[in-house]
Amino acid sequence: MTAQRAGLIRQLGESLVAMSALQQPINRDAAMRVLRRLSGEQHETAEAWRAWLALQPEAAK
């Protein structure tokens, strides 16, 4: 992971994961797209994204 991505995950990760749990597609879908781009992974639920975020290195938190 690049330093830039790690910084974005550190700054935005919690907010993006929270947004991915929202019901409104305009909020949820945008957060999911950003999380997918940052991670290179495909998760479909906020819980799965939260688990992914928890596994990120300390430097990214």
All heavy atoms as TSV, in Angstrom:
chain	resi	resn	atom	element	x	y	z
A	1	MET	N	N	0.846	-1.166	0.000
A	1	MET	CA	C	0.000	0.000	0.000
A	1	MET	C	C	0.895	1.234	0.000
A	1	MET	O	O	1.838	1.321	0.752
A	1	MET	CB	C	-0.887	-0.043	1.241
A	1	MET	CG	C	-1.720	1.168	1.402
A	1	MET	SD	S	-2.800	1.125	2.851
A	1	MET	CE	C	-3.495	-0.471	2.782
A	2	THR	N	N	0.567	2.179	-0.792
A	2	THR	CA	C	1.376	3.382	-0.855
A	2	THR	C	C	1.142	4.232	0.387
A	2	THR	O	O	0.131	4.099	1.073
A	2	THR	CB	C	1.034	4.212	-2.105
A	2	THR	OG1	O	-0.293	4.717	-1.965
A	2	THR	CG2	C	1.159	3.397	-3.372
A	3	ALA	N	N	2.067	5.134	0.647
A	3	ALA	CA	C	1.932	6.022	1.797
A	3	ALA	C	C	0.693	6.901	1.648
A	3	ALA	O	O	0.017	7.203	2.633
A	3	ALA	CB	C	3.189	6.876	1.943
A	4	GLN	N	N	0.400	7.310	0.424
A	4	GLN	CA	C	-0.774	8.146	0.192
A	4	GLN	C	C	-2.057	7.391	0.542
A	4	GLN	O	O	-2.940	7.937	1.199
A	4	GLN	CB	C	-0.809	8.613	-1.253
A	4	GLN	CG	C	-1.916	9.600	-1.523
A	4	GLN	CD	C	-1.867	10.126	-2.946
A	4	GLN	OE1	O	-1.268	9.505	-3.821
A	4	GLN	NE2	N	-2.489	11.252	-3.178
A	5	ARG	N	N	-2.152	6.141	0.114
A	5	ARG	CA	C	-3.342	5.346	0.446
A	5	ARG	C	C	-3.447	5.128	1.945
A	5	ARG	O	O	-4.528	5.211	2.514
A	5	ARG	CB	C	-3.310	4.000	-0.265
A	5	ARG	CG	C	-3.683	4.107	-1.699
A	5	ARG	CD	C	-3.766	2.751	-2.332
A	5	ARG	NE	N	-4.102	2.913	-3.728
A	5	ARG	CZ	C	-4.336	1.927	-4.539
A	5	ARG	NH1	N	-4.263	0.679	-4.114
A	5	ARG	NH2	N	-4.643	2.149	-5.791
A	6	ALA	N	N	-2.312	4.832	2.584
A	6	ALA	CA	C	-2.324	4.625	4.035
A	6	ALA	C	C	-2.814	5.874	4.743
A	6	ALA	O	O	-3.592	5.795	5.693
A	6	ALA	CB	C	-0.928	4.236	4.522
A	7	GLY	N	N	-2.377	7.041	4.280
A	7	GLY	CA	C	-2.831	8.291	4.878
A	7	GLY	C	C	-4.316	8.508	4.691
A	7	GLY	O	O	-5.012	8.959	5.606
A	8	LEU	N	N	-4.816	8.196	3.511
A	8	LEU	CA	C	-6.251	8.343	3.258
A	8	LEU	C	C	-7.060	7.389	4.114
A	8	LEU	O	O	-8.104	7.764	4.654
A	8	LEU	CB	C	-6.549	8.117	1.774
A	8	LEU	CG	C	-6.085	9.231	0.845
A	8	LEU	CD1	C	-6.223	8.798	-0.602
A	8	LEU	CD2	C	-6.853	10.503	1.110
A	9	ILE	N	N	-6.581	6.181	4.254
A	9	ILE	CA	C	-7.282	5.205	5.093
A	9	ILE	C	C	-7.285	5.685	6.539
A	9	ILE	O	O	-8.299	5.615	7.231
A	9	ILE	CB	C	-6.658	3.803	4.964
A	9	ILE	CG1	C	-6.923	3.257	3.562
A	9	ILE	CG2	C	-7.191	2.863	6.041
A	9	ILE	CD1	C	-6.116	2.029	3.220
A	10	ARG	N	N	-6.152	6.220	6.998
A	10	ARG	CA	C	-6.062	6.730	8.366
A	10	ARG	C	C	-7.044	7.886	8.576
A	10	ARG	O	O	-7.735	7.952	9.581
A	10	ARG	CB	C	-4.634	7.167	8.672
A	10	ARG	CG	C	-4.437	7.647	10.095
A	10	ARG	CD	C	-3.010	8.084	10.387
A	10	ARG	NE	N	-2.620	9.206	9.540
A	10	ARG	CZ	C	-1.693	9.150	8.574
A	10	ARG	NH1	N	-1.060	8.033	8.331
A	10	ARG	NH2	N	-1.394	10.211	7.857
A	11	GLN	N	N	-7.107	8.796	7.613
A	11	GLN	CA	C	-7.955	9.977	7.757
A	11	GLN	C	C	-9.436	9.695	7.524
A	11	GLN	O	O	-10.290	10.275	8.182
A	11	GLN	CB	C	-7.508	11.062	6.777
A	11	GLN	CG	C	-6.164	11.649	7.108
A	11	GLN	CD	C	-5.715	12.645	6.050
A	11	GLN	OE1	O	-5.995	12.473	4.866
A	11	GLN	NE2	N	-5.034	13.674	6.490
A	12	LEU	N	N	-9.739	8.845	6.561
A	12	LEU	CA	C	-11.116	8.684	6.116
A	12	LEU	C	C	-11.742	7.330	6.406
A	12	LEU	O	O	-12.950	7.166	6.234
A	12	LEU	CB	C	-11.189	8.926	4.606
A	12	LEU	CG	C	-10.665	10.269	4.114
A	12	LEU	CD1	C	-10.635	10.301	2.602
A	12	LEU	CD2	C	-11.499	11.389	4.670
A	13	GLY	N	N	-10.943	6.365	6.805
A	13	GLY	CA	C	-11.422	4.993	6.947
A	13	GLY	C	C	-12.676	4.847	7.783
A	13	GLY	O	O	-13.673	4.260	7.346
A	14	GLU	N	N	-12.664	5.386	8.999
A	14	GLU	CA	C	-13.827	5.246	9.882
A	14	GLU	C	C	-15.066	5.910	9.284
A	14	GLU	O	O	-16.162	5.352	9.342
A	14	GLU	CB	C	-13.530	5.843	11.260
A	14	GLU	CG	C	-12.591	5.002	12.081
A	14	GLU	CD	C	-13.182	3.663	12.497
A	14	GLU	OE1	O	-14.412	3.558	12.655
A	14	GLU	OE2	O	-12.399	2.721	12.669
A	15	SER	N	N	-14.892	7.085	8.703
A	15	SER	CA	C	-16.033	7.784	8.108
A	15	SER	C	C	-16.591	7.022	6.915
A	15	SER	O	O	-17.806	6.910	6.750
A	15	SER	CB	C	-15.627	9.191	7.667
A	15	SER	OG	O	-15.280	9.964	8.788
A	16	LEU	N	N	-15.702	6.504	6.080
A	16	LEU	CA	C	-16.156	5.745	4.911
A	16	LEU	C	C	-16.886	4.475	5.323
A	16	LEU	O	O	-17.904	4.118	4.729
A	16	LEU	CB	C	-14.974	5.414	3.991
A	16	LEU	CG	C	-14.393	6.596	3.239
A	16	LEU	CD1	C	-13.066	6.207	2.598
A	16	LEU	CD2	C	-15.370	7.105	2.194
A	17	VAL	N	N	-16.362	3.798	6.328
A	17	VAL	CA	C	-17.030	2.580	6.814
A	17	VAL	C	C	-18.400	2.933	7.383
A	17	VAL	O	O	-19.388	2.243	7.115
A	17	VAL	CB	C	-16.151	1.836	7.841
A	17	VAL	CG1	C	-16.939	0.747	8.544
A	17	VAL	CG2	C	-14.925	1.236	7.144
A	18	ALA	N	N	-18.486	4.010	8.137
A	18	ALA	CA	C	-19.777	4.441	8.684
A	18	ALA	C	C	-20.747	4.770	7.552
A	18	ALA	O	O	-21.927	4.399	7.600
A	18	ALA	CB	C	-19.595	5.635	9.607
A	19	MET	N	N	-20.257	5.455	6.523
A	19	MET	CA	C	-21.112	5.792	5.379
A	19	MET	C	C	-21.567	4.540	4.635
A	19	MET	O	O	-22.669	4.504	4.104
A	19	MET	CB	C	-20.375	6.721	4.420
A	19	MET	CG	C	-20.252	8.141	4.920
A	19	MET	SD	S	-19.302	9.178	3.794
A	19	MET	CE	C	-20.409	9.215	2.375
A	20	SER	N	N	-20.722	3.514	4.610
A	20	SER	CA	C	-21.089	2.289	3.896
A	20	SER	C	C	-22.241	1.560	4.574
A	20	SER	O	O	-22.868	0.693	3.967
A	20	SER	CB	C	-19.878	1.364	3.755
A	20	SER	OG	O	-19.546	0.745	4.986
A	21	ALA	N	N	-22.549	1.923	5.825
A	21	ALA	CA	C	-23.657	1.308	6.555
A	21	ALA	C	C	-24.965	2.067	6.366
A	21	ALA	O	O	-26.023	1.590	6.792
A	21	ALA	CB	C	-23.323	1.244	8.044
A	22	LEU	N	N	-24.911	3.231	5.730
A	22	LEU	CA	C	-26.116	4.038	5.554
A	22	LEU	C	C	-27.077	3.398	4.559
A	22	LEU	O	O	-26.668	2.635	3.688
A	22	LEU	CB	C	-25.741	5.449	5.097
A	22	LEU	CG	C	-24.897	6.247	6.088
A	22	LEU	CD1	C	-24.462	7.566	5.460
A	22	LEU	CD2	C	-25.658	6.485	7.381
A	23	GLN	N	N	-28.348	3.736	4.689
A	23	GLN	CA	C	-29.371	3.163	3.821
A	23	GLN	C	C	-29.484	3.868	2.471
A	23	GLN	O	O	-29.843	3.245	1.474
A	23	GLN	CB	C	-30.730	3.200	4.529
A	23	GLN	CG	C	-30.778	2.358	5.790
A	23	GLN	CD	C	-30.520	0.897	5.502
A	23	GLN	OE1	O	-31.107	0.330	4.594
A	23	GLN	NE2	N	-29.636	0.279	6.257
A	24	GLN	N	N	-29.203	5.163	2.446
A	24	GLN	CA	C	-29.338	5.930	1.212
A	24	GLN	C	C	-28.243	5.534	0.222
A	24	GLN	O	O	-27.050	5.692	0.515
A	24	GLN	CB	C	-29.220	7.432	1.500
A	24	GLN	CG	C	-30.352	7.987	2.306
A	24	GLN	CD	C	-31.601	8.158	1.467
A	24	GLN	OE1	O	-31.531	8.335	0.263
A	24	GLN	NE2	N	-32.743	8.092	2.113
A	25	PRO	N	N	-28.603	5.032	-0.955
A	25	PRO	CA	C	-27.596	4.622	-1.940
A	25	PRO	C	C	-26.634	5.741	-2.327
A	25	PRO	O	O	-25.463	5.479	-2.574
A	25	PRO	CB	C	-28.418	4.181	-3.147
A	25	PRO	CG	C	-29.740	3.806	-2.579
A	25	PRO	CD	C	-29.957	4.733	-1.404
A	26	ILE	N	N	-27.092	6.979	-2.345
A	26	ILE	CA	C	-26.205	8.080	-2.747
A	26	ILE	C	C	-25.031	8.217	-1.772
A	26	ILE	O	O	-23.937	8.606	-2.167
A	26	ILE	CB	C	-26.988	9.404	-2.894
A	26	ILE	CG1	C	-26.146	10.424	-3.647
A	26	ILE	CG2	C	-27.441	9.934	-1.552
A	26	ILE	CD1	C	-26.922	11.611	-4.146
A	27	ASN	N	N	-25.239	7.883	-0.522
A	27	ASN	CA	C	-24.167	7.915	0.481
A	27	ASN	C	C	-23.397	6.600	0.507
A	27	ASN	O	O	-22.170	6.585	0.459
A	27	ASN	CB	C	-24.741	8.188	1.871
A	27	ASN	CG	C	-25.404	9.530	1.964
A	27	ASN	OD1	O	-24.882	10.523	1.491
A	27	ASN	ND2	N	-26.581	9.557	2.562
A	28	ARG	N	N	-24.123	5.513	0.603
A	28	ARG	CA	C	-23.517	4.187	0.758
A	28	ARG	C	C	-22.681	3.808	-0.456
A	28	ARG	O	O	-21.530	3.376	-0.318
A	28	ARG	CB	C	-24.618	3.143	0.985
A	28	ARG	CG	C	-24.083	1.734	1.190
A	28	ARG	CD	C	-25.192	0.699	1.203
A	28	ARG	NE	N	-25.864	0.671	-0.080
A	28	ARG	CZ	C	-27.169	0.890	-0.267
A	28	ARG	NH1	N	-27.956	1.153	0.754
A	28	ARG	NH2	N	-27.698	0.842	-1.463
A	29	ASP	N	N	-23.231	3.968	-1.651
A	29	ASP	CA	C	-22.535	3.515	-2.861
A	29	ASP	C	C	-21.244	4.292	-3.104
A	29	ASP	O	O	-20.228	3.715	-3.509
A	29	ASP	CB	C	-23.455	3.618	-4.069
A	29	ASP	CG	C	-24.642	2.668	-3.975
A	29	ASP	OD1	O	-24.656	1.798	-3.072
A	29	ASP	OD2	O	-25.565	2.803	-4.796
A	30	ALA	N	N	-21.260	5.588	-2.827
A	30	ALA	CA	C	-20.043	6.388	-3.003
A	30	ALA	C	C	-18.951	5.924	-2.035
A	30	ALA	O	O	-17.791	5.774	-2.422
A	30	ALA	CB	C	-20.351	7.862	-2.796
A	31	ALA	N	N	-19.324	5.677	-0.789
A	31	ALA	CA	C	-18.354	5.202	0.201
A	31	ALA	C	C	-17.790	3.845	-0.200
A	31	ALA	O	O	-16.580	3.602	-0.091
A	31	ALA	CB	C	-19.007	5.120	1.579
A	32	MET	N	N	-18.650	2.958	-0.688
A	32	MET	CA	C	-18.204	1.631	-1.122
A	32	MET	C	C	-17.200	1.743	-2.279
A	32	MET	O	O	-16.192	1.036	-2.296
A	32	MET	CB	C	-19.388	0.773	-1.557
A	32	MET	CG	C	-20.317	0.405	-0.448
A	32	MET	SD	S	-19.731	-1.049	0.398
A	32	MET	CE	C	-21.223	-1.562	1.202
A	33	ARG	N	N	-17.482	2.634	-3.234
A	33	ARG	CA	C	-16.562	2.807	-4.366
A	33	ARG	C	C	-15.194	3.289	-3.894
A	33	ARG	O	O	-14.162	2.785	-4.346
A	33	ARG	CB	C	-17.144	3.772	-5.390
A	33	ARG	CG	C	-18.182	3.159	-6.288
A	33	ARG	CD	C	-18.504	4.043	-7.478
A	33	ARG	NE	N	-19.017	5.345	-7.091
A	33	ARG	CZ	C	-20.295	5.606	-6.823
A	33	ARG	NH1	N	-21.194	4.649	-6.912
A	33	ARG	NH2	N	-20.668	6.822	-6.480
A	34	VAL	N	N	-15.172	4.236	-2.976
A	34	VAL	CA	C	-13.897	4.754	-2.473
A	34	VAL	C	C	-13.157	3.666	-1.704
A	34	VAL	O	O	-11.945	3.480	-1.893
A	34	VAL	CB	C	-14.111	6.008	-1.600
A	34	VAL	CG1	C	-12.808	6.440	-0.948
A	34	VAL	CG2	C	-14.690	7.145	-2.431
A	35	LEU	N	N	-13.865	2.934	-0.856
A	35	LEU	CA	C	-13.222	1.854	-0.108
A	35	LEU	C	C	-12.641	0.799	-1.049
A	35	LEU	O	O	-11.524	0.312	-0.828
A	35	LEU	CB	C	-14.219	1.211	0.859
A	35	LEU	CG	C	-14.543	2.037	2.100
A	35	LEU	CD1	C	-15.776	1.491	2.801
A	35	LEU	CD2	C	-13.354	2.069	3.043
A	36	ARG	N	N	-13.374	0.455	-2.089
A	36	ARG	CA	C	-12.867	-0.527	-3.061
A	36	ARG	C	C	-11.611	-0.019	-3.759
A	36	ARG	O	O	-10.665	-0.773	-3.978
A	36	ARG	CB	C	-13.950	-0.864	-4.074
A	36	ARG	CG	C	-15.041	-1.725	-3.492
A	36	ARG	CD	C	-16.122	-2.045	-4.510
A	36	ARG	NE	N	-17.186	-2.766	-3.858
A	36	ARG	CZ	C	-18.470	-2.449	-3.950
A	36	ARG	NH1	N	-18.856	-1.423	-4.679
A	36	ARG	NH2	N	-19.365	-3.163	-3.313
A	37	ARG	N	N	-11.596	1.251	-4.122
A	37	ARG	CA	C	-10.420	1.824	-4.797
A	37	ARG	C	C	-9.214	1.872	-3.865
A	37	ARG	O	O	-8.098	1.579	-4.275
A	37	ARG	CB	C	-10.724	3.236	-5.301
A	37	ARG	CG	C	-11.706	3.317	-6.445
A	37	ARG	CD	C	-11.139	2.803	-7.756
A	37	ARG	NE	N	-9.967	3.495	-8.209
A	37	ARG	CZ	C	-9.927	4.422	-9.151
A	37	ARG	NH1	N	-11.029	4.786	-9.751
A	37	ARG	NH2	N	-8.797	4.974	-9.489
A	38	LEU	N	N	-9.440	2.243	-2.615
A	38	LEU	CA	C	-8.339	2.326	-1.661
A	38	LEU	C	C	-7.778	0.953	-1.307
A	38	LEU	O	O	-6.576	0.804	-1.128
A	38	LEU	CB	C	-8.789	3.020	-0.373
A	38	LEU	CG	C	-8.965	4.528	-0.434
A	38	LEU	CD1	C	-9.550	5.041	0.875
A	38	LEU	CD2	C	-7.646	5.220	-0.744
A	39	SER	N	N	-8.661	-0.022	-1.203
A	39	SER	CA	C	-8.246	-1.337	-0.707
A	39	SER	C	C	-7.904	-2.336	-1.801
A	39	SER	O	O	-7.136	-3.266	-1.562
A	39	SER	CB	C	-9.354	-1.945	0.149
A	39	SER	OG	O	-10.468	-2.310	-0.664
A	40	GLY	N	N	-8.529	-2.179	-2.958
A	40	GLY	CA	C	-8.378	-3.201	-3.990
A	40	GLY	C	C	-9.198	-4.444	-3.678
A	40	GLY	O	O	-9.020	-5.483	-4.305
A	41	GLU	N	N	-10.092	-4.348	-2.710
A	41	GLU	CA	C	-10.920	-5.486	-2.290
A	41	GLU	C	C	-12.390	-5.215	-2.581
A	41	GLU	O	O	-12.783	-4.083	-2.839
A	41	GLU	CB	C	-10.721	-5.752	-0.799
A	41	GLU	CG	C	-9.296	-6.152	-0.478
A	41	GLU	CD	C	-9.129	-6.595	0.952
A	41	GLU	OE1	O	-10.127	-6.944	1.610
A	41	GLU	OE2	O	-7.981	-6.599	1.418
A	42	GLN	N	N	-13.181	-6.271	-2.524
A	42	GLN	CA	C	-14.621	-6.178	-2.796
A	42	GLN	C	C	-15.383	-6.722	-1.593
A	42	GLN	O	O	-15.483	-7.918	-1.409
A	42	GLN	CB	C	-14.981	-7.034	-4.027
A	42	GLN	CG	C	-14.353	-6.595	-5.298
A	42	GLN	CD	C	-15.047	-5.379	-5.887
A	42	GLN	OE1	O	-16.232	-5.180	-5.702
A	42	GLN	NE2	N	-14.294	-4.575	-6.599
A	43	HIS	N	N	-15.913	-5.831	-0.762
A	43	HIS	CA	C	-16.761	-6.230	0.358
A	43	HIS	C	C	-18.130	-5.603	0.133
A	43	HIS	O	O	-18.239	-4.511	-0.404
A	43	HIS	CB	C	-16.174	-5.772	1.691
A	43	HIS	CG	C	-14.815	-6.347	1.964
A	43	HIS	ND1	N	-14.617	-7.674	2.259
A	43	HIS	CD2	C	-13.592	-5.777	1.960
A	43	HIS	CE1	C	-13.327	-7.899	2.434
A	43	HIS	NE2	N	-12.680	-6.751	2.256
A	44	GLU	N	N	-19.159	-6.280	0.571
A	44	GLU	CA	C	-20.518	-5.816	0.311
A	44	GLU	C	C	-21.244	-5.260	1.530
A	44	GLU	O	O	-22.330	-4.720	1.393
A	44	GLU	CB	C	-21.350	-6.953	-0.299
A	44	GLU	CG	C	-20.830	-7.425	-1.643
A	44	GLU	CD	C	-20.782	-6.318	-2.700
A	44	GLU	OE1	O	-21.707	-5.473	-2.721
A	44	GLU	OE2	O	-19.819	-6.283	-3.477
A	45	THR	N	N	-20.661	-5.401	2.708
A	45	THR	CA	C	-21.347	-4.916	3.908
A	45	THR	C	C	-20.427	-4.024	4.725
A	45	THR	O	O	-19.193	-4.130	4.653
A	45	THR	CB	C	-21.794	-6.088	4.809
A	45	THR	OG1	O	-20.627	-6.755	5.300
A	45	THR	CG2	C	-22.697	-7.061	4.066
A	46	ALA	N	N	-21.043	-3.172	5.532
A	46	ALA	CA	C	-20.267	-2.311	6.427
A	46	ALA	C	C	-19.473	-3.156	7.426
A	46	ALA	O	O	-18.339	-2.806	7.768
A	46	ALA	CB	C	-21.193	-1.350	7.158
A	47	GLU	N	N	-20.048	-4.262	7.862
A	47	GLU	CA	C	-19.354	-5.126	8.812
A	47	GLU	C	C	-18.074	-5.692	8.202
A	47	GLU	O	O	-17.039	-5.763	8.862
A	47	GLU	CB	C	-20.264	-6.275	9.277
A	47	GLU	CG	C	-21.452	-5.824	10.091
A	47	GLU	CD	C	-22.596	-5.290	9.233
A	47	GLU	OE1	O	-22.698	-5.638	8.029
A	47	GLU	OE2	O	-23.381	-4.489	9.759
A	48	ALA	N	N	-18.153	-6.093	6.949
A	48	ALA	CA	C	-16.964	-6.619	6.273
A	48	ALA	C	C	-15.913	-5.525	6.103
A	48	ALA	O	O	-14.709	-5.777	6.279
A	48	ALA	CB	C	-17.343	-7.211	4.915
A	49	TRP	N	N	-16.341	-4.309	5.777
A	49	TRP	CA	C	-15.389	-3.199	5.661
A	49	TRP	C	C	-14.783	-2.862	7.015
A	49	TRP	O	O	-13.605	-2.538	7.120
A	49	TRP	CB	C	-16.052	-1.970	5.039
A	49	TRP	CG	C	-16.196	-2.106	3.560
A	49	TRP	CD1	C	-17.360	-2.181	2.855
A	49	TRP	CD2	C	-15.138	-2.201	2.600
A	49	TRP	NE1	N	-17.083	-2.321	1.513
A	49	TRP	CE2	C	-15.727	-2.338	1.336
A	49	TRP	CE3	C	-13.754	-2.200	2.683
A	49	TRP	CZ2	C	-14.980	-2.462	0.166
A	49	TRP	CZ3	C	-13.004	-2.318	1.525
A	49	TRP	CH2	C	-13.626	-2.450	0.287
A	50	ARG	N	N	-15.574	-2.932	8.074
A	50	ARG	CA	C	-15.053	-2.661	9.419
A	50	ARG	C	C	-13.985	-3.683	9.788
A	50	ARG	O	O	-12.949	-3.342	10.351
A	50	ARG	CB	C	-16.196	-2.671	10.433
A	50	ARG	CG	C	-15.816	-2.101	11.767
A	50	ARG	CD	C	-16.994	-1.854	12.685
A	50	ARG	NE	N	-18.150	-1.196	12.105
A	50	ARG	CZ	C	-18.234	0.086	11.761
A	50	ARG	NH1	N	-17.196	0.856	11.910
A	50	ARG	NH2	N	-19.339	0.593	11.279
A	51	ALA	N	N	-14.234	-4.944	9.449
A	51	ALA	CA	C	-13.244	-5.994	9.709
A	51	ALA	C	C	-11.978	-5.742	8.904
A	51	ALA	O	O	-10.860	-5.903	9.419
A	51	ALA	CB	C	-13.841	-7.366	9.376
A	52	TRP	N	N	-12.119	-5.344	7.650
A	52	TRP	CA	C	-10.953	-5.018	6.816
A	52	TRP	C	C	-10.164	-3.867	7.442
A	52	TRP	O	O	-8.942	-3.936	7.557
A	52	TRP	CB	C	-11.402	-4.646	5.400
A	52	TRP	CG	C	-10.305	-4.044	4.596
A	52	TRP	CD1	C	-9.323	-4.713	3.926
A	52	TRP	CD2	C	-10.051	-2.651	4.401
A	52	TRP	NE1	N	-8.475	-3.815	3.324
A	52	TRP	CE2	C	-8.900	-2.543	3.603
A	52	TRP	CE3	C	-10.679	-1.491	4.832
A	52	TRP	CZ2	C	-8.365	-1.312	3.228
A	52	TRP	CZ3	C	-10.147	-0.269	4.454
A	52	TRP	CH2	C	-9.009	-0.189	3.657
A	53	LEU	N	N	-10.859	-2.819	7.872
A	53	LEU	CA	C	-10.195	-1.659	8.454
A	53	LEU	C	C	-9.431	-2.041	9.718
A	53	LEU	O	O	-8.318	-1.574	9.945
A	53	LEU	CB	C	-11.222	-0.560	8.753
A	53	LEU	CG	C	-10.676	0.786	9.217
A	53	LEU	CD1	C	-9.741	1.388	8.176
A	53	LEU	CD2	C	-11.819	1.729	9.520
A	54	ALA	N	N	-9.998	-2.923	10.516
A	54	ALA	CA	C	-9.351	-3.366	11.746
A	54	ALA	C	C	-8.051	-4.117	11.475
A	54	ALA	O	O	-7.158	-4.132	12.323
A	54	ALA	CB	C	-10.305	-4.239	12.560
A	55	LEU	N	N	-7.928	-4.712	10.298
A	55	LEU	CA	C	-6.726	-5.482	9.960
A	55	LEU	C	C	-5.619	-4.632	9.329
A	55	LEU	O	O	-4.524	-5.144	9.098
A	55	LEU	CB	C	-7.092	-6.608	8.992
A	55	LEU	CG	C	-7.990	-7.686	9.559
A	55	LEU	CD1	C	-8.388	-8.668	8.459
A	55	LEU	CD2	C	-7.319	-8.394	10.717
A	56	GLN	N	N	-5.892	-3.360	9.111
A	56	GLN	CA	C	-4.889	-2.499	8.496
A	56	GLN	C	C	-3.773	-2.220	9.489
A	56	GLN	O	O	-4.009	-2.153	10.688
A	56	GLN	CB	C	-5.515	-1.194	7.998
A	56	GLN	CG	C	-6.582	-1.418	6.945
A	56	GLN	CD	C	-6.111	-2.352	5.845
A	56	GLN	OE1	O	-5.178	-2.033	5.117
A	56	GLN	NE2	N	-6.747	-3.497	5.732
A	57	PRO	N	N	-2.551	-2.043	8.991
A	57	PRO	CA	C	-1.418	-1.774	9.897
A	57	PRO	C	C	-1.662	-0.528	10.752
A	57	PRO	O	O	-2.373	0.390	10.346
A	57	PRO	CB	C	-0.263	-1.519	8.932
A	57	PRO	CG	C	-0.685	-2.104	7.630
A	57	PRO	CD	C	-2.172	-2.071	7.599
A	58	GLU	N	N	-1.072	-0.514	11.907
A	58	GLU	CA	C	-1.218	0.615	12.830
A	58	GLU	C	C	-0.893	1.934	12.169
A	58	GLU	O	O	-1.504	2.934	12.461
A	58	GLU	CB	C	-0.317	0.437	14.057
A	58	GLU	CG	C	-0.921	-0.343	15.160
A	58	GLU	CD	C	-2.233	0.197	15.671
A	58	GLU	OE1	O	-2.323	1.409	15.977
A	58	GLU	OE2	O	-3.183	-0.572	15.751
A	59	ALA	N	N	0.068	1.952	11.285
A	59	ALA	CA	C	0.452	3.193	10.608
A	59	ALA	C	C	-0.714	3.764	9.808
A	59	ALA	O	O	-0.762	4.951	9.545
A	59	ALA	CB	C	1.641	2.949	9.685
A	60	ALA	N	N	-1.660	2.918	9.412
A	60	ALA	CA	C	-2.796	3.361	8.600
A	60	ALA	C	C	-3.987	3.750	9.462
A	60	ALA	O	O	-5.006	4.143	8.948
A	60	ALA	CB	C	-3.201	2.264	7.620
A	61	LYS	N	N	-3.883	3.640	10.785
A	61	LYS	CA	C	-5.028	3.945	11.652
A	61	LYS	C	C	-4.927	5.321	12.249
A	61	LYS	O	O	-3.943	5.876	12.453
A	61	LYS	CB	C	-5.146	2.895	12.748
A	61	LYS	CG	C	-5.585	1.569	12.179
A	61	LYS	CD	C	-5.800	0.596	13.289
A	61	LYS	CE	C	-6.227	-0.736	12.697
A	61	LYS	NZ	N	-6.317	-1.762	13.646
